[in-house]
């Protein structure tokens, strides 16, 4: 039986997961929120050399808190971490949060990407917009959301191409659903430099991506970095979340995040560079005893493939902006 995506081919095909997004078009930046309708077990894996994050330490083994309320993926570099505070404000009003005596504290880990150098952006005056963006994004959380130039992907680049928000899902034969969402702002390229074919093209499901350019007869030069971005330390980062309705504990979520990172390696080359802060969160909305290791291995493999497909869908959906070309502009006619 052929592999199939969920009905939306989005991370929101995982029961209990919603996504909301908000943008500031003057500063060409935005925020994406992955909202768990009920607190979800979660963990994280960080691979890049220039990460920016919030509340990732509490997702490690042996820490007190097992469940989170939402994950924030945001533009804005370190300023973008304030988006999580806006999400916390909204969640507190909804009565959500970890209980400490009579107090509730919403748990909202976050990761950010650098988009402050995007061509044509205007610097804000006064308070940065991210707390307000976080609140707007979580309030808009729904099953359907826009890919490409939206949320944290508005000011993102993928090497020398326009990057953006991508998502994908996969329905497994045992009934489990796996999904991924990614903000692609990588220094590395999502395409071969000699022809523009997606590195992960062979992982695409039927009809998921446009017909790809043929692979040239000449061998690929392994030192051809012509489709990579400018080598500016800390100026990139691909941030993502994967989710499943299979029951996982925190250790299982950690393994899911680790395995999902391989999806980035399949779709972007080079990845985890000194210039990137690549971070992947993993969430489980399932109840009951954690799945067995063999089932977890299958979930991790599916999550990696979903994340690779989500990267392709992000770049395909992205539109040219600020003089940064889209994949369709440069390569679609070559297919």
N, C-alpha and C positions, 0 to 999 in steps of 0.2 A: 504494500500500500504506500502511495506517495506521501511524503511529509506534507503537512498542511499547517497553515497559520490559523490563529483564532479568527473570529468573525471580523474584527477590526484590523488585525495585524498590528496591534499596538500593545504596549505593556498593560493597558487597562483591560485586556482580555483576561488577565489574572483576576479572579474574584477578590473584591476588597480593595482594589487599587484604583485611584483616580489621579488625574493630572490636570494642573492648572498652570497658566502662563500669563505673564505681563511684560510689557516692553516700555522703554523710554526711547522714543525714536530720535530725539534730539541728541542724546548721548550714545545712540546706537548700541544699546545694551538691554539686557532683560534678565528675567528670572523664571525658572521652571520649578514647580513643586510637585513631588510625588507624595500624594496623601494616602495614608492607610485609613480606611474607613473605621477599622478597629485597630488598636495597637498591634504592631507586627514585630516578630522577632527579626533582628537585623545584625549585620556585621559589615565589615569594610576591608578592602585591600588597596593599598597605596603603592604604586610602582614608580611613578615619575620622580625626577630629580628636583622639581620645584613646586611642591604641593602647597595648596592653601585650603585649610579646612577648619571645621568647628565640630566639637563633640565626637570626634572619631575615637578618642581614647576610651570612651565608655562603651564602645562596641567591641572591645577586645575581650579575650577570655578572662574569667575571674573577676569581672567588674559587676557592680550591683544591679545595674539596669539591664534587663533582657529585651524589653520592647521599646519601640519608638512610635511616634505619631506621624512623622513626615520626614522626607528628605528634601533638601533644597539644593538645586544645581543653579548657579548664578554666574552671570558676567560681573565685571566690575573689579576684578582682582580682590584684594583684601577688603575693599569697601563693600563688595557684594556679600560678605558674610553677614552684614546687617539684615539681609533679606530674611534670615532665619528668625530674627527678633519680631519682624512683622507677622510671620507665620505663627510664632508663639502667642502673640497678642490675640490673634483670631482664634486659635485653638483653645486658649484659656476662656474666652467668651463662650465657646461651645462646651465648656465643662470638661475638656480633655487634659490629660497630663498625669505624670507619675505622682502618686500621693505621698506626701511627707507630712504626717500629722494632719492638720486641717488645710494644708496648702497643696495645690496641684501645680506641677511644673511640667509643661509640655516638653517632650524630648524631640529635638529637631536637629539632627546632624546636617552638615552642609559642606559643599565643596565649591570652589570658584575657579573660573578661568580668566585669563587676561585678555580683555578686549579694549583697553583704554587707548591703544594706538591705532584703532581702526580708522581708515581714511574718511575724513569729513565729519567726524564726531565733534560735538560741541560740549565743552566741559560744563558741568552744572555749577550753579552758584548757590551758596548756602548749604543746607543739609543734603548729602547724597541721597539719591532717590530709592535706594534699595530696600529700606524698611517698608516703605509704601508699596514698592513692587511686590515684595513678599506677601503682604496682606492682600493685595489685589489678585495675585496669582492663586493663592490657596482658596480665596472666596470663589474663584472661577473654576475650581476643580470639577472635572466631569470625565465621562468615558471617552469622549472624542476630543481631539486637540490637533493643532496645526503642526506640520513638520516644516523643516527648512528654516527660513528667516523668522523665527519666533522664539519667545522666551530667552533662555540662556544662549540660544544659537543665533540671535539677531546679529551680533557683531563678531561672529566666529569665522575662522578661516580653516581650511583643510590643506595644509601646504600652501600652494599658490592659487588654490581654488577657494570659492566661497564655501564655508562650512555651515553648520546649522544643527537643528534638532532632528534626530531620527529615532525611530522605534520599530519594533518587530515582535512577533510572538510565535510560539510553536506549541501545538497540541500534541502531547505524547500519547502513545498507544495505551498506557495504563490509566489515562484519564487526567493526568497532571497537566497543568498549563504553565508555560514558562514565557516570560516577556522581558524585554530590555528597552531602555531609553537612554539616549546618549546626546551630549552636546559636543560636537566635533570641532575642536579648535587646535588641531594638531600641528606641530612643526613638520612631522613626516607627511608623506603623500598617501592618499587613498587610492591612487591610480599608478599604473606602470608609467614611467617617464617616456618610454619609447612609442606608446600608442594610445594611452589614456584609458586602457582597460582596467576596471576595478580589480585590485589585488584579490578581493574576496568574491569575484564574479561567479565562481563555480559553486558557491554556497547559496546563491539566490534560489528561491522557490520559483516555480513556473509562473511567468508573467510578472515577476516582482520588480525586475529592472529592465531597462531598454536593452535591445540587442547590442552586444558589446563589440568594440573594434577587434579585428583579428590580431593574434599575436604575430609579430614580425618573425621572419626566418632568422635574422641575425640574433646572436646571443645577447641577452641583456647585460649591460655593464653594471656590475654590482656596486660601483662607486658613482653611479649617475644619480645625483641628488637634485637634479634640475627642477623637479616638481615639489621640493620641500620649501618651507618658508625661510625667512631670514633668521639667521642664527643669533637670536637675542635671548639671553638667559631669562627665564621666568616669563616669557611673553606668549606662551601657548597653554596647552593642557586640554586633554580630553577627559570629561567627567561623565559618569554613567551610573545607572542603577539597573539591577536585574531583580526579578521577583518571580515567585512561584506560589501556587496554592498547596504544594506538597508540604507536609509538616516537617520543619527543621528546627533544631535548637541553635543556639548562637554559634557553636562550633561548626554545625552543618552550613549555616549561612556564611561563615568565614570561608569554608572550602568552596562554596558556590561562587563567592566573589573572586577567589583566587583562580578558579578554573575559567570564570567568565573573562578575566583579563586576557586569556588567550585569544578571545574574539577580537580584541583590539590589535593583537599581534598579527592576526590573519588579515586584517582589513587596512592597517596603516603601517607603512615602513618608511623610516625607522620608527619605533615606538619606545616609550619609557626613556626618553633622552634626558640629558641634563637641562633641557629647555622646557620640559613638560612636567606637569604635576599629576599625571594620570591616576585617577581614583575611581574605584568601582564599589558601590554599595550593593548589598544583597538583602532582600526582604522575603520573609515567609509569612503568608497569611493563613496557613493551614493549622488545623487543630489535631491533637492526638499525639501518640508517640512518634518520635522522629523516624524517618525512613531509614532503611538499611543502607550500608555503604554502597552496595551495587547500584541501588536506585539513586543514591546521591551522585554517583559517578555519571550516570546517564543524565541526570538533571544538569550537572556541571557542563557536560558536553553540549547539551541543548542550549544552555545559557550562553556559552561561547559563540555558538553559531548564530543565535539571535542577536547578540551584540555586534557581530561582524556584519550581519544583514542590516542592522539599524544604522551602522556607519554609512553603508552604501545609500540607504534611503535618505539619510540626512543630506548627503552631497547631491543626490539626484533632485531632491525637493528644493534645494537652496537656489535662490535667484541672485543675479549679479547685483552688487551694491558697492557704492563708493569706489568704483573702478576695479573692484575685485571680481574676476570673471566666474561664471558658473561652469559646471561640467558640461552642461548642454551647449553653452556657447562654444567651448573649445573642442569638444570631442564627439558630441552626438552625431554630427554629420559624417563622422568617420566610421560609424557603425555599419 
